[in-house]
Each structure stands twice: as structure tokens, then as C-alpha cells.
Amino acid sequence: ENTIDRKAQVNNAAAVSIKKEDVYRAYAKGVASTKKKKQAKLKRTLKKAKRDLNKEADGKTEALFAALQLLNDPQGFTEKLFARIKGSTTHRFETKLLILSVVSRVIGTHQLLVLHFYPYIQKYLQPHQRDATKLLAIAVQACHELVPPDAVEPLLRQLVNQFVHDKSRPEVMAVGLQTVREMCTRCPLVMTPELLQDLTEYKKDRDKGVRMAARSLIALFRELAPGMLVKKDRGKGADMERHLRLYGQVDTNT
């Protein structure tokens, strides 16, 4: 379940926990001074409800990941589970989505190599696709530093071509850039200097969400490999000695 869906669920559940009578009293009854006090109390109650729900959700997530970490044969489990939906026409889309979510989490948790997973998920990365944000989260979860960059590169290209272009809606572009950043956080070698420079140009976009997403990508590569950025994006005091290790290269300094 992705972060956006979880936040919406928490907000909705917290709102449901507030009584209608309390909302009515805070906004429709009494003088202005008492209304302000009641509204402030209502906001505090809502914040507390959100905190409690977030704690509960975090506990469930930790329990789920603990179960995934205790798998006896994660590679075999993942291969068998993925084989059940690959090429299948009998499973409903909702079922496929749940299985893909589990498969991607196991891949990410155990850093498995299931290279045929990426071409399969690639065909679903389109803005008009049903549950597109969940599929983007699934794609990100399956990325890790042990995956060969050339296995993930077509996935990244599909993401950029479908979501990040001048004809896309601003919210689609922002989600696309955020997903690119998350993918590069887990598998930075998939990014090329040419593609990075194209994407960072969106830091001047008219839409605030797109600008922030592009600047977030710039900030990531300032930390990982400033040399991949154009000079004006590197920031002051950039450490030009910092660069990405080649695939399979061991850090001899540790």
C-alpha cells in the first residue's frame, strides 16, 4: 500500500472519529470567541486521532515486514508466486495487484534478482492505468542496488516517457519525477547524466509541485554524484570526488 493511499485512509478514519455534533457546535453555535476555542479543541482531537492511527498502521507494517524477513526460501517463494500471474488471464486485476505488491516487497526486502519482473511491470506504467500510483510504488519497491542497471533502465525510460513530458498534466509530472527520485535512491546507477539534465530542467516549471519534485531529484544527486549535474545545480562546496560506484564494484574504503 503506497504512502498516498495510507495518508488518505488515516485522514478519513480520523475524520470519522469526530462526532458531527462537535463539528456543529464548533462552527455554528455560540459567539466568535467560543467558536475559536471549540475549533482549536476539535483540531487537537483530530491530530491526536491521526497520531494514534499512524502508530497502529506502523505496527501493522512492521509486523508484515518481519514476516517477509522470516521467509525460508524467499527466491523460490517469489518465483512461484510471480509465475502464478505471469501470462495468466484468469486472475482479476485486484488479485494481480496484491500479488505484485507482495512480490515486489520480497524482492526489495531480500534484494533478490527476479529480472523478468521489471519488463512485466513496465507495461502497466501509464498515467491512465487503473491504480497507477500503486503500480508505481510496486515498481519502486522492487528496485535495489544489486539489480543490474540495464534491467531497470527500460522501466525508468517508460516511466519518464509516459509521465514526465511537456504535454502531461502537472500532477502527473510531479508524481513521475517523485517516482524517478525514489527509484534512483534505491538503484542510482540506472540514471544517466543526459537524462538527469533533462529532468532537472523542470526546476523552472510553472507548477510548484513539479518544481519541488525536480529540485528534490537535484538534491539527491548532489549527495550521490554531483558531477552528474550541470555546474549551476551542484551547489556551493560540491564534493566532486563523490561519484557512483560501478555495478559490482566494492567500496575499498570500508
N, C-alpha and C positions, 0 to 999 in steps of 0.2 A: 504494500500500500504506500503510495507516494506521499510526500510531505504536504502537498497542496490539499489532497483529499483528507488527510488526517486533521489538518488545521480547520477545514470546513466542518468536519464531523464534531470536533471539540467545540467550536463556536456554536453550532446548532444545539448540541447537547447541553451546553452551559446556558443558552438562552431558554431552553425548555425548562430548566430547573428553576427559573424565576417565575413567580406567580404573576398572573395577569393583574390581580388586584393591586399588587405592589407597584407595578408599572403605571397603572391608572392613577394611584394616589400621588406618585412622584411627578407626573406630568399634567394632571388635570384637576387636582384638588388642592385647596389651600392658597395662601399668598405666595409671592415670589420667593421670599426668604426661606419659607418651609419647604417649598418645592426644590430649591437648590440643595438643601440638606438631604432630602429624600433621594434626589437623583444621585448625589455623591455616595450615599449608602448603597444604592442599587448598583452603582458601578463597582464598588468594593466587593459586593456579594458576587457579581458576575466574574470579576477577576479571580476570586477565591475558587469559584466553581471550575473555571478554566484550569487553574493550577492543579486542582485535585484530579481532574480528568486527564491532564497531561501526565501526571505521575502514574496514574493507572495504566495509561497507554504505554508508557515507557517500560513498566513492569512486564506487560504482555510481550513487548518487543524483545526484551532481554531474555525472557523465557523461550521465545521462539528461536532466537539465535543460539541459545545454549543447546537446544535440541539439535539444531543443524550441526553444531560443532562436535556432537557426540555420535555422528553417523559412523558406522563401522567401515563402510566402503563407499565414500562419497562419489568417487569417479563412476563406479558401477551403478550406483543409485541414480546419478544424474543421466547417464547414458540410457538406462532403461526407461526412466520417466520421460525423457525427451523423445525417445523412439515411439512412445505411445501417441504422440500428437503429430509427429513429423509425417507428412503425407496422408494423415487421416482426414476423412471427410465426414466422420460420424460425430465428432465432438462438437458441442456448442461453443460459440466464441467465448462465452464466460468461463467455460471449463478450460479452454486453451490458455486463457489469460492467467488463471490461477496456477496452472502447471508451469507456464513460462516464468511466472514470478518466483515459484519455488526453485526451479532450475537455475535461474539467474542468481538467486541468493546463495545457493550452494556453490555455484561456480566462483562467486566473489569471496565467500567466506573461506573456502579451501584453496582458492587460487588454482582452479582446475583448468585444463586445456580441453575444451569442447569446441573445436574450431568450426564445426558445421552449425553451431548455434547462431553465429553472427550473420551469415547470409540469410538464415531463416527469419530472424527478427528484422532484418533490413527492409524487407518488402512491406512491413507494416508501418514504417516511419514516414507518415504523410499527415499533413495538418487536418485533412478531412476524415482521417481514420477514426473510427469509434474508439473511445478511451485512449486517445493519443498520448495524453500525459502519463498514463500508467505504463504504456509501452515504452515511452522514453525513459522512465525510471527503471524498467526492466533491462533496457539496453545498457544503461549506466552501471547497474549493479553487477553485470557480467564482465565488466572491464577491470583488469588489474595489470600490474606491471610485468607479469610473466607471460601474458598473451603476446605473440609476435605482432608488431605494429601493422604489418601488411595484412593481417587477418581482420583488424578493426578498421583499417583505413577506408575500405568501401562503405562501411557503416557510417563513419564520420562524413564522408562525401555525400552520402544520401541525406543525412541529417541537414547539412548545410544547403544542399541544392533544393530541398523541399521546404525548409523553414526560414533560412536566412538569405533573403534576396529582396530587392527593392519593391517588388510587387506584393510581398507578404504584408499582412496586417501587422501593426506594431506589436500587439500582444503575442503573435505567433513568432515574430523575430526575437523578442525578448526571451521567450521560452526556449527557442532554438539555441541562442547564444549561451544561456544558462546551462543547457544540457551539454553543449560543447565544452564549457569550462569544467563541469563535473567529470566528463569523460577524460579530459586531459589531466585532471587531478589524479585519476587512477591509472591512466596509461598515457603519460605525456609524450612518448615517442611517436604517437600517432599524428601529432601536429607537425606541419612543415612551415618554414619561415614565410613562404609565399602565401599560404592560406591564412596564417596568423595575421600578416599585414593587411590582407583583405578584410578580415573580420574586425580588426581593431579600428578600421576607418569608421565604423558605426558609432564610435565615441562622440561623433559630431551630429548624430541623428537628431531630428526634431523631437522625437518621443523620449521622455525621461527614462522609461523602463528599458528601452533599447540602449540608450547611452550608459546607464548604470551597468547593464549586463556586459557591454563591451569593455568598460573600464575594469570590471571585475576580472575579465579574461586577461587584460593587460597586467593587473596586479599579480595574478597567478604567475605569469611568465617573468615578471620582474624578480620573483623569488626563485623560480626554477632555472631559467636560462635567459638573462637579459639580452644576450647577443642576438636572440631571435627576433627581438623587437627593433623597430627603427629607432634612431638615436633620440628623437624627441619624446618617445614613450618609455625610455629606460629609467627615467627619474635621476635625481642627483645621487652621486656616490654609488652608482650601479657597480656591482662586483662582476666584471667581465670574465673573471676566471671561472665563474659558476656556469656550468653547462650540463646538458643531459648526457648521462652515460649511454653508450651504445647498448643495443639489446644483447643481453647475456654478459655484459661487462661487469666485473666485480669491483667494488669500491675498495681499493688497496689501503685507504686511509683509516679504515675501521678495523 
